Amino acid sequence: MTEQNSSKVQLIQVDPELEGQRIDNFLRTQLKGVPKSLIYRVLRKGEVRVNKGRIKPDYKLQANDIVRIPPLKVAEKNDAPSVKLDKVATLESHILFEDDQLIAINKPSGMAVHGGSGLSFGVIEALRALRPDQKYLELVHRLDRDTSGCLLIAKRRSALKSLHEQLRDKTVDKRYQALVVGEWADNRHKVRAPLKKNILKSGERMVSVSPDGKESETRYQVLERFSGATLVEAFPVTGRTHQIRVHCLHAGHAIACDDKYGDESFNRHMAGLGLKRLFLHAFTLSFIHPKSGERLSLKAPLDPQLTAVLKQLRK
């Protein structure tokens, strides 16, 4: 346990790159480990000042604003992960692309995108530990913990804004590969079913098809057929939690080794072939580069375990 190092008043000049960011989000980035409740409390009390004046939590920063942060003593629950930890160190080898705007990583299955819910760290914390001199690193989007593949991290706020706009405008093209139970029909190219998210007492998130859920659509294409299984490409038109997994289940073709929405006998069969993880992989990602304006297409290779299972099925 370490103590958040803000026992003195801090005066921070806002980088022009951060212009337009809300003060509450700015403080959350500056004060790692400080609970949101405390950040909002000092904002409400007027203890955070901008250019010596009181501001509201939705105030949008201007370039070169001077932000005054009061002394805050808070025990941090999670120290930064050591760069010597195997999982952290191996992330370097998972980087698909990096420049001054962004990092694209082939996220391993089993690694969360960020810490929380009992996890000490995730991809973003690990990258911050590997890049201590990088002032700005933020997730552009998310992947389920058990899903592997293309994940984008912005190195500038302007890049984050550009990529978020592209996600909203649906100009980002994300394609997944999933191994599902049974024979997926050649003429089934889409699943449209509204999805509703439920939080169980344990805190676990479960999603189900429900008339009062949010409109959701996934498009599919058959890539390869096997005995009792099909490799499909999934293109999520919308981006709901667990969307591809629940839409596959709704279509009658649960994804291999899905511990939430899977088919037990199929999972046992796949485990017998050496599959110990969800067979869902963000295979390709295409978007407009925030700086060059050119379309960038990335491909994340399947990990050895997924490749080995496909090899077994092809026998």
C-alpha positions as a Markdown table, in Angstrom:
| # | Residue | x | y | z |
|---|---|---|---|---|
| 1 | Met | 0.0 | 0.0 | 0.0 |
| 2 | Thr | 1.4 | 3.4 | -0.9 |
| 3 | Glu | 0.0 | 6.8 | -0.2 |
| 4 | Gln | -1.2 | 9.0 | -3.0 |
| 5 | Asn | 1.5 | 11.6 | -3.3 |
| 6 | Ser | -0.6 | 14.8 | -3.0 |
| 7 | Ser | 0.0 | 15.9 | 0.6 |
| 8 | Lys | 0.8 | 19.4 | -0.8 |
| 9 | Val | -1.3 | 21.8 | -3.0 |
| 10 | Gln | -0.6 | 21.0 | -6.7 |
| 11 | Leu | -0.7 | 23.6 | -9.4 |
| 12 | Ile | -0.9 | 22.0 | -12.9 |
| 13 | Gln | -0.9 | 23.9 | -16.2 |
| 14 | Val | -3.2 | 22.3 | -18.7 |
| 15 | Asp | -1.4 | 21.0 | -21.8 |
| 16 | Pro | -3.1 | 22.3 | -25.0 |
| 17 | Glu | -3.6 | 18.7 | -26.0 |
| 18 | Leu | -6.1 | 18.3 | -23.2 |
| 19 | Glu | -8.3 | 21.3 | -24.2 |
| 20 | Gly | -12.0 | 20.4 | -24.0 |
| 21 | Gln | -11.5 | 17.6 | -21.4 |
| 22 | Arg | -13.9 | 17.8 | -18.4 |
| 23 | Ile | -12.3 | 18.7 | -15.1 |
| 24 | Asp | -13.6 | 15.6 | -13.4 |
| 25 | Asn | -12.1 | 13.3 | -16.0 |
| 26 | Phe | -8.8 | 15.3 | -15.9 |
| 27 | Leu | -8.6 | 14.9 | -12.1 |
| 28 | Arg | -9.3 | 11.1 | -12.3 |
| 29 | Thr | -6.3 | 10.8 | -14.7 |
| 30 | Gln | -4.1 | 13.0 | -12.5 |
| 31 | Leu | -5.1 | 11.4 | -9.2 |
| 32 | Lys | -4.6 | 7.6 | -9.8 |
| 33 | Gly | -5.9 | 5.6 | -6.9 |
| 34 | Val | -8.1 | 8.4 | -5.5 |
| 35 | Pro | -11.8 | 7.3 | -5.2 |
| 36 | Lys | -14.2 | 9.1 | -7.6 |
| 37 | Ser | -16.3 | 10.0 | -4.6 |
| 38 | Leu | -13.5 | 12.0 | -3.0 |
| 39 | Ile | -12.7 | 13.7 | -6.3 |
| 40 | Tyr | -16.4 | 14.8 | -6.7 |
| 41 | Arg | -16.5 | 15.9 | -3.0 |
| 42 | Val | -13.5 | 18.3 | -3.4 |
| 43 | Leu | -15.1 | 19.6 | -6.6 |
| 44 | Arg | -18.4 | 20.2 | -4.9 |
| 45 | Lys | -16.7 | 22.0 | -2.0 |
| 46 | Gly | -14.9 | 24.3 | -4.4 |
| 47 | Glu | -11.5 | 23.1 | -3.2 |
| 48 | Val | -10.4 | 22.5 | -6.8 |
| 49 | Arg | -9.9 | 25.8 | -8.5 |
| 50 | Val | -9.2 | 26.8 | -12.1 |
| 51 | Asn | -7.4 | 30.1 | -12.7 |
| 52 | Lys | -8.2 | 30.8 | -9.0 |
| 53 | Gly | -11.9 | 30.4 | -9.5 |
| 54 | Arg | -14.5 | 27.8 | -8.5 |
| 55 | Ile | -15.7 | 25.5 | -11.2 |
| 56 | Lys | -18.4 | 22.8 | -11.7 |
| 57 | Pro | -17.6 | 19.1 | -12.3 |
| 58 | Asp | -18.6 | 19.5 | -16.0 |
| 59 | Tyr | -16.2 | 22.5 | -16.6 |
| 60 | Lys | -14.2 | 21.9 | -19.8 |
| 61 | Leu | -10.6 | 22.8 | -19.6 |
| 62 | Gln | -8.9 | 25.4 | -21.8 |
| 63 | Ala | -5.3 | 25.3 | -23.0 |
| 64 | Asn | -2.9 | 26.6 | -20.3 |
| 65 | Asp | -5.5 | 26.8 | -17.5 |
| 66 | Ile | -3.9 | 26.6 | -14.1 |
| 67 | Val | -5.6 | 23.9 | -12.0 |
| 68 | Arg | -5.2 | 24.0 | -8.2 |
| 69 | Ile | -5.6 | 20.5 | -6.6 |
| 70 | Pro | -5.9 | 20.5 | -2.8 |
| 71 | Pro | -3.9 | 18.1 | -0.5 |
| 72 | Leu | -5.3 | 14.6 | -0.7 |
| 73 | Lys | -4.1 | 11.7 | 1.5 |
| 74 | Val | -5.5 | 8.5 | 0.2 |
| 75 | Ala | -4.0 | 5.0 | 0.5 |
| 76 | Glu | -3.7 | 3.5 | -2.9 |
| 77 | Lys | -5.1 | -0.1 | -3.1 |
| 78 | Asn | -3.0 | -1.1 | -6.1 |
| 79 | Asp | 0.6 | -0.2 | -6.7 |
| 80 | Ala | 1.7 | 0.0 | -10.3 |
| 81 | Pro | 2.4 | -3.5 | -11.6 |
| 82 | Ser | 6.1 | -4.4 | -11.8 |
| 83 | Val | 7.5 | -4.4 | -15.3 |
| 84 | Lys | 9.2 | -7.6 | -14.3 |
| 85 | Leu | 6.0 | -9.5 | -14.0 |
| 86 | Asp | 5.7 | -12.0 | -16.8 |
| 87 | Lys | 2.3 | -10.9 | -18.0 |
| 88 | Val | 3.4 | -7.3 | -18.1 |
| 89 | Ala | 6.8 | -7.9 | -19.7 |
| 90 | Thr | 5.3 | -10.1 | -22.5 |
| 91 | Leu | 2.9 | -7.3 | -23.5 |
| 92 | Glu | 5.8 | -5.7 | -25.4 |
| 93 | Ser | 5.8 | -8.7 | -27.8 |
| 94 | His | 2.0 | -8.3 | -28.3 |
| 95 | Ile | 2.3 | -4.8 | -29.8 |
| 96 | Leu | 1.0 | -4.8 | -33.4 |
| 97 | Phe | 1.6 | -1.1 | -34.2 |
| 98 | Glu | 2.8 | 1.9 | -32.3 |
| 99 | Asp | 3.5 | 5.6 | -33.3 |
| 100 | Asp | 3.2 | 9.0 | -31.5 |
| 101 | Gln | -0.7 | 8.7 | -31.6 |
| 102 | Leu | -1.6 | 5.2 | -30.5 |
| 103 | Ile | -0.6 | 1.7 | -29.6 |
| 104 | Ala | -2.4 | -1.3 | -31.0 |
| 105 | Ile | -2.0 | -4.5 | -29.1 |
| 106 | Asn | -2.9 | -8.2 | -29.6 |
| 107 | Lys | -4.5 | -8.6 | -26.1 |
| 108 | Pro | -4.0 | -12.0 | -24.6 |
| 109 | Ser | -7.1 | -14.0 | -23.4 |
| 110 | Gly | -7.5 | -13.9 | -19.6 |
| 111 | Met | -6.1 | -10.4 | -19.2 |
| 112 | Ala | -8.6 | -7.6 | -18.4 |
| 113 | Val | -8.3 | -4.3 | -20.2 |
| 114 | His | -8.1 | -2.5 | -16.8 |
| 115 | Gly | -7.8 | -3.3 | -13.1 |
| 116 | Gly | -10.8 | -3.5 | -10.8 |
| 117 | Ser | -13.3 | -6.1 | -9.6 |
| 118 | Gly | -10.6 | -7.9 | -7.6 |
| 119 | Leu | -8.0 | -7.6 | -10.4 |
| 120 | Ser | -4.9 | -5.7 | -9.4 |
| 121 | Phe | -4.1 | -4.6 | -13.0 |
| 122 | Gly | -5.0 | -4.9 | -16.6 |
| 123 | Val | -3.6 | -4.0 | -20.0 |
| 124 | Ile | -3.8 | -0.2 | -19.4 |
| 125 | Glu | -2.0 | -0.3 | -16.1 |
| 126 | Ala | 0.6 | -2.7 | -17.5 |
| 127 | Leu | 1.3 | -0.4 | -20.4 |
| 128 | Arg | 1.6 | 2.6 | -18.1 |
| 129 | Ala | 4.2 | 0.6 | -16.1 |
| 130 | Leu | 6.1 | -0.2 | -19.3 |
| 131 | Arg | 5.9 | 3.4 | -20.6 |
| 132 | Pro | 6.5 | 5.5 | -17.4 |
| 133 | Asp | 7.5 | 8.6 | -19.5 |
| 134 | Gln | 4.3 | 8.5 | -21.6 |
| 135 | Lys | 2.1 | 11.2 | -20.1 |
| 136 | Tyr | -1.1 | 10.1 | -21.7 |
| 137 | Leu | -2.4 | 6.5 | -22.2 |
| 138 | Glu | -6.1 | 5.8 | -22.4 |
| 139 | Leu | -8.2 | 2.8 | -23.7 |
| 140 | Val | -10.0 | 3.6 | -26.9 |
| 141 | His | -12.4 | 0.7 | -26.5 |
| 142 | Arg | -12.7 | -2.5 | -24.6 |
| 143 | Leu | -12.5 | -6.3 | -25.0 |
| 144 | Asp | -14.0 | -8.9 | -22.6 |
| 145 | Arg | -11.3 | -10.3 | -20.4 |
| 146 | Asp | -11.6 | -13.8 | -22.1 |
| 147 | Thr | -11.6 | -12.3 | -25.6 |
| 148 | Ser | -8.2 | -11.9 | -27.3 |
| 149 | Gly | -7.1 | -9.7 | -30.2 |
| 150 | Cys | -6.9 | -6.1 | -31.5 |
| 151 | Leu | -7.1 | -3.4 | -28.8 |
| 152 | Leu | -6.4 | 0.3 | -29.3 |
| 153 | Ile | -4.8 | 2.6 | -26.7 |
| 154 | Ala | -4.6 | 6.4 | -27.4 |
| 155 | Lys | -1.3 | 8.3 | -26.6 |
| 156 | Arg | -2.9 | 11.7 | -27.1 |
| 157 | Arg | -6.3 | 13.1 | -26.2 |
| 158 | Ser | -6.8 | 14.3 | -29.8 |
| 159 | Ala | -6.3 | 10.7 | -31.0 |
| 160 | Leu | -8.8 | 9.4 | -28.4 |
| 161 | Lys | -11.4 | 12.0 | -29.6 |
| 162 | Ser | -10.9 | 11.1 | -33.2 |
| 163 | Leu | -11.2 | 7.4 | -32.6 |
| 164 | His | -14.3 | 7.8 | -30.4 |
| 165 | Glu | -15.9 | 9.8 | -33.1 |
| 166 | Gln | -15.2 | 7.0 | -35.6 |
| 167 | Leu | -16.7 | 4.4 | -33.2 |
| 168 | Arg | -19.8 | 6.5 | -32.9 |
| 169 | Asp | -20.0 | 7.1 | -36.7 |
| 170 | Lys | -19.4 | 3.3 | -37.2 |
| 171 | Thr | -16.4 | 3.9 | -39.5 |
| 172 | Val | -14.3 | 1.6 | -37.4 |
| 173 | Asp | -14.4 | -1.9 | -38.9 |
| 174 | Lys | -13.9 | -4.7 | -36.2 |
| 175 | Arg | -14.0 | -8.3 | -37.3 |
| 176 | Tyr | -13.9 | -11.3 | -34.9 |
| 177 | Gln | -13.3 | -15.0 | -35.4 |
| 178 | Ala | -15.4 | -17.4 | -33.3 |
| 179 | Leu | -15.6 | -21.2 | -33.2 |
| 180 | Val | -19.2 | -22.1 | -32.6 |
| 181 | Val | -21.1 | -25.4 | -32.0 |
| 182 | Gly | -23.0 | -27.0 | -34.9 |
| 183 | Glu | -23.4 | -26.1 | -38.6 |
| 184 | Trp | -23.9 | -22.4 | -39.1 |
| 185 | Ala | -26.3 | -21.9 | -42.1 |
| 186 | Asp | -24.7 | -20.3 | -45.2 |
| 187 | Asn | -27.7 | -18.0 | -45.6 |
| 188 | Arg | -27.6 | -16.7 | -42.0 |
| 189 | His | -25.8 | -13.4 | -42.4 |
| 190 | Lys | -27.0 | -11.5 | -39.4 |
| 191 | Val | -28.5 | -11.7 | -36.0 |
| 192 | Arg | -30.7 | -8.9 | -34.8 |
| 193 | Ala | -31.9 | -9.3 | -31.2 |
| 194 | Pro | -32.2 | -6.6 | -28.4 |
| 195 | Leu | -29.8 | -7.2 | -25.5 |
| 196 | Lys | -30.4 | -6.4 | -21.9 |
| 197 | Lys | -27.6 | -6.3 | -19.3 |
| 198 | Asn | -28.2 | -7.6 | -15.8 |
| 199 | Ile | -25.9 | -7.3 | -12.8 |
| 200 | Leu | -26.1 | -10.4 | -10.5 |
| 201 | Lys | -25.7 | -10.1 | -6.7 |
| 202 | Ser | -22.2 | -11.3 | -7.1 |
| 203 | Gly | -21.4 | -8.3 | -9.3 |
| 204 | Glu | -21.1 | -10.5 | -12.4 |
| 205 | Arg | -22.5 | -9.1 | -15.7 |
| 206 | Met | -24.9 | -11.3 | -17.6 |
| 207 | Val | -26.6 | -10.3 | -20.9 |
| 208 | Ser | -29.8 | -11.8 | -22.3 |
| 209 | Val | -32.0 | -11.3 | -25.4 |
| 210 | Ser | -35.0 | -9.3 | -24.1 |
| 211 | Pro | -37.8 | -7.2 | -25.8 |
| 212 | Asp | -36.9 | -4.2 | -23.6 |
| 213 | Gly | -33.2 | -4.5 | -24.3 |
| 214 | Lys | -31.1 | -2.3 | -26.5 |
| 215 | Glu | -31.2 | -2.8 | -30.3 |
| 216 | Ser | -28.3 | -4.9 | -31.4 |
| 217 | Glu | -27.0 | -6.4 | -34.6 |
| 218 | Thr | -24.1 | -8.7 | -35.5 |
| 219 | Arg | -23.3 | -9.8 | -39.1 |
| 220 | Tyr | -21.8 | -13.2 | -39.8 |
| 221 | Gln | -19.9 | -15.1 | -42.5 |
| 222 | Val | -18.9 | -18.7 | -42.5 |
| 223 | Leu | -15.1 | -19.1 | -42.8 |
| 224 | Glu | -14.6 | -22.9 | -42.3 |
| 225 | Arg | -16.7 | -25.9 | -41.5 |
| 226 | Phe | -15.7 | -28.9 | -39.3 |
| 227 | Ser | -17.5 | -31.9 | -37.9 |
| 228 | Gly | -19.9 | -30.4 | -35.3 |
| 229 | Ala | -18.4 | -26.9 | -35.4 |
| 230 | Thr | -18.1 | -23.9 | -37.6 |
| 231 | Leu | -15.5 | -21.1 | -37.7 |
| 232 | Val | -17.4 | -17.8 | -38.3 |
| 233 | Glu | -16.4 | -14.2 | -38.8 |
| 234 | Ala | -18.5 | -11.8 | -36.7 |
| 235 | Phe | -18.9 | -8.1 | -37.4 |
| 236 | Pro | -20.7 | -6.3 | -34.6 |
| 237 | Val | -22.7 | -3.4 | -36.1 |
| 238 | Thr | -23.5 | -2.2 | -32.5 |
| 239 | Gly | -21.2 | -2.6 | -29.6 |
| 240 | Arg | -23.1 | -4.1 | -26.6 |
| 241 | Thr | -21.6 | -6.0 | -23.7 |
| 242 | His | -21.1 | -9.7 | -24.6 |
| 243 | Gln | -22.9 | -9.0 | -27.9 |
| 244 | Ile | -21.2 | -11.6 | -30.1 |
| 245 | Arg | -21.4 | -14.3 | -27.4 |
| 246 | Val | -25.1 | -13.8 | -26.7 |
| 247 | His | -26.1 | -13.4 | -30.4 |
| 248 | Cys | -24.2 | -16.7 | -31.2 |
| 249 | Leu | -26.1 | -18.4 | -28.4 |
| 250 | His | -29.4 | -16.9 | -29.6 |
| 251 | Ala | -28.7 | -18.3 | -33.1 |
| 252 | Gly | -28.3 | -21.7 | -31.5 |
| 253 | His | -24.5 | -21.8 | -32.0 |
| 254 | Ala | -22.7 | -21.0 | -28.7 |
| 255 | Ile | -19.0 | -20.1 | -28.8 |
| 256 | Ala | -16.5 | -22.8 | -27.8 |
| 257 | Cys | -15.4 | -22.7 | -24.1 |
| 258 | Asp | -17.7 | -19.8 | -23.2 |
| 259 | Asp | -18.1 | -20.2 | -19.4 |
| 260 | Lys | -21.2 | -17.9 | -19.3 |
| 261 | Tyr | -23.2 | -18.7 | -22.4 |
| 262 | Gly | -21.7 | -21.9 | -23.7 |
| 263 | Asp | -22.8 | -25.4 | -24.5 |
| 264 | Glu | -21.5 | -27.8 | -21.8 |
| 265 | Ser | -21.0 | -30.9 | -23.9 |
| 266 | Phe | -19.4 | -28.9 | -26.7 |
| 267 | Asn | -17.1 | -27.2 | -24.2 |
| 268 | Arg | -16.0 | -30.6 | -22.8 |
| 269 | His | -15.3 | -31.8 | -26.3 |
| 270 | Met | -13.2 | -28.7 | -27.1 |
| 271 | Ala | -11.4 | -29.0 | -23.8 |
| 272 | Gly | -10.5 | -32.5 | -24.8 |
| 273 | Leu | -8.8 | -31.0 | -27.9 |
| 274 | Gly | -6.8 | -28.7 | -25.7 |
| 275 | Leu | -8.9 | -25.5 | -25.7 |
| 276 | Lys | -8.8 | -23.9 | -22.3 |
| 277 | Arg | -10.1 | -20.4 | -23.3 |
| 278 | Leu | -13.0 | -18.7 | -25.0 |
| 279 | Phe | -12.6 | -19.1 | -28.8 |
| 280 | Leu | -13.4 | -15.4 | -29.6 |
| 281 | His | -10.7 | -13.3 | -31.2 |
| 282 | Ala | -10.7 | -9.7 | -32.5 |
| 283 | Phe | -8.9 | -10.6 | -35.7 |
| 284 | Thr | -8.8 | -7.4 | -37.7 |
| 285 | Leu | -9.4 | -3.7 | -37.0 |
| 286 | Ser | -9.5 | -1.0 | -39.6 |
| 287 | Phe | -9.9 | 2.8 | -38.9 |
| 288 | Ile | -8.8 | 6.2 | -40.1 |
| 289 | His | -5.5 | 7.2 | -38.6 |
| 290 | Pro | -6.1 | 10.3 | -36.4 |
| 291 | Lys | -3.0 | 12.2 | -37.7 |
| 292 | Ser | -2.4 | 10.9 | -41.3 |
| 293 | Gly | -6.1 | 10.7 | -42.3 |
| 294 | Glu | -5.3 | 7.4 | -44.1 |
| 295 | Arg | -7.0 | 4.1 | -43.3 |
| 296 | Leu | -5.0 | 1.8 | -41.2 |
| 297 | Ser | -5.8 | -1.9 | -41.2 |
| 298 | Leu | -4.4 | -4.2 | -38.5 |
| 299 | Lys | -4.4 | -7.9 | -38.1 |
| 300 | Ala | -3.9 | -9.9 | -34.9 |
| 301 | Pro | -2.7 | -13.5 | -35.4 |
| 302 | Leu | -4.5 | -16.3 | -33.5 |
| 303 | Asp | -2.6 | -17.4 | -30.5 |
| 304 | Pro | -1.0 | -20.9 | -30.6 |
| 305 | Gln | -3.8 | -22.5 | -28.6 |
| 306 | Leu | -6.5 | -21.4 | -31.1 |
| 307 | Thr | -4.3 | -22.4 | -34.0 |
| 308 | Ala | -3.7 | -25.9 | -32.5 |
| 309 | Val | -7.4 | -26.5 | -32.0 |
| 310 | Leu | -8.2 | -25.6 | -35.6 |
| 311 | Lys | -5.4 | -28.0 | -36.7 |
| 312 | Gln | -7.0 | -30.8 | -34.6 |
| 313 | Leu | -10.4 | -30.2 | -36.1 |
| 314 | Arg | -9.0 | -30.3 | -39.6 |
| 315 | Lys | -7.6 | -33.8 | -39.1 |
